[in-house]
Amino acid sequence: MVTAEDLQAAVDCVIGALRPAVDADWAVPAGSIEWSCRATAEHIGQAHLHWASQLAVRARTKYVRWSAEAQELAPPAGVLDFVEAAGRILALVVQASPAGTRAFHPWGIGDPEGFAAMGCVEALVHGQDLASGLGRDFEPPSELCERVLARLFAHEPRGADDPWLALRWLTGRTSIPGRPSPESWKWRPAPLDETWNPAPVADPMPFTPLSR
């Protein structure tokens, strides 16, 4: 089971790896993705805050319509504060949400454990992007990666016995000799013992501008 404590551990792992790099140039690309390190870090915080909002109000058909970002002139240390705070907020909301809570995600109606696990993936995978761009080592706990894979990706192929390698392979961050990389993937926010609709119809769809 993936818990709020697991999410806090994932965030701690990211913050611990990146704090020593706050004086580096965060305008460089984050690993193999197109975003800068600053934009990638900000994205982690935004995702965590959006998911905390989903759970807090039990939004079933759409995203709560608000936006969050680090202050424009915040230095990298301030952006990391934003990431850390957002992760803590999501963990607290997960912890406070009854097991029967359900909330919308574009890939399925999730429960608190599902949102905690998604938060872990967001932190760990983009944490690796950031570490790669900033020249830092990043190695999250293997047991944490195993729990996340079991909760969110039971339906996806397992590329390797090493959980961290498997998670990076599955999300397009690395290759494995002899194994073709997945063309696409989706995580499963819905509980494993419930019917899963991987594309729930939302009204309106997330982030679609509303007309006046």
Secondary structure, 3 states (H helix, E strand, C coil): CCCHHHHHHHHHHHHHHHHHHCCCCCCCECCCCCCEHHHHHHHHHHHHHHHHHHHHHCCCCCCCCCCCCCCCCCCHHHHHHHHHHHHHHHHHHHHHCCCCCCECCCCCCECHHHHHHHHHHHHHHHHHHHHHHHCCCCCCCHHHHHHHHHHHCCCCCCCCCCHHHHHHHHCCCCCECCECCCCCCCCCCCCCCCCCCCCCCCCCCCCCCCCC
